[in-house]
Structure formats: structure tokens, C-alpha cells
Amino acid sequence: MDFLQEWFERIAGITQDERTRTELAQEIFAKRQFNVAAFETPACWRRKANRGFVQDVRKVMARGGSR
């Protein structure tokens, strides 16, 4: 099968250098697995509540100032 592939590439004009680049690109990008499980929950639900902001505003408002 490799013989037929090489024969076809010679007829089609695909160089060994181009074939090497293609193999390298497949090696780099084909193996990476992206875990989408972390993104199934919306970002707003994954974030912790910012309770400090509300307390800071209450302190400022209690002093009669504006933020």
C-alpha cells in the first residue's frame, strides 16, 4: 500500500519535503485532546460569588460617601 501511495505522490508531484511537513503537522496537532467537560457548566456558575464588593459598598454608604 505504501508503494502505491509513493507512486501516486510522484505522479501528482508531491515532494518528500512536503510529505515530511504533513507528517510533522499531524504529529503535533492530531494528538492533542481538548477536554470540553470543564466548559459544560456556564462560566457565571463556575465563578465564586464576590461578596467582598457588597460589603465594601455598604461600608462606604454607611459613612455617607459615594463610591
Secondary structure, DSSP 8 states (H G I E B T S, - for coil): -HHHHHHHHHHHT--HHHHHHHHHHHHHHSS-----GGGSS-HHHHS---HHHHHHHHHHHHTT---
